[in-house]
């Protein structure tokens, strides 16, 4: 029987499985079995696996948005560094496979696929958010600063699951160096 939280239960189960194994490796039957929801109930809430994947990616994007708005620091320069630090916490968490959006983008290279479009849209939005934050700094070229921080975060999501705290510490130190260089009078 459907309950008010059925959609969330299904999406929560899918999120856990997709995060752990990747989108292509998890079939709908496994989600149905682990959630205990039944095929008809799943299809009532998600017409296809693509719809479920898009909902998963939207959830991941919203998680990033909460991170960006939730990071507190005394200056915009420190906020950029703290974003890298928080991304490091996520990228090095036990069982992390890196950024779900970046991983899903690789799993769905076809530009017209809904999952590909959602992942690209999120990454473009993340870049815009970093550029807006960098524009609040004293950087001579805020876009360059933001793009460099984005590359650091990309590298962190690729290396964090492999090298753990070493990757996180290196990414934070690199972000501090980049922010300092880009916001100095010589930057």
Phi, psi and omega in degrees: 000135177291143174236167181302334182261010184301311181301316180295322178298315179297312181296322177297318178295314179299317180300312180301315181289316179297318179297322184280322190241346186096158186291313183293332183283348184248118177270163180298325180298323178294319178297315179300314181296315183285330180276331183071036187257340184085147184297314182298321180293318177300313182290341173293324183265332181222113186294337182204170175297322178303318178297320179293319178296317178298317178297320176299313181294322176299321178296317179296318178297320179295326177297317176297316180302318178295323178298312182299315182283339183270344182289127181244137175199162185293331184225161176297328177299315179291327178298319178300316179294319180295326175299317177296317180300314180293322175299324177296321177300316182289318184290337182253006179297147179307131179084358181296140174248017182094205182281123181299323181292317179294319179295317180293323176302318178292327179287337182235077184287343181292116186301333182274349181293137182303322180295319179298313181297317180295317179297315179297315180302318179296313183295325175295318178295319178298319178297317178298317179299317178295322179294322178296318178293317179296329178294340177277351181273181177269014182298138177293327180229083184301325179296318178297317178301310181299317181296324178291320177295322178297319178296322177297315179296318176303312180296323179296316179293331177282321186263335182304313180296338182269311189255000173057225186300328178300317179294318181296314179297317179296319180295318179295315179298319179296317178298318177300316178298315182294314180298316179298314181295319183285340183252001176282164180298334180272347187296000000 
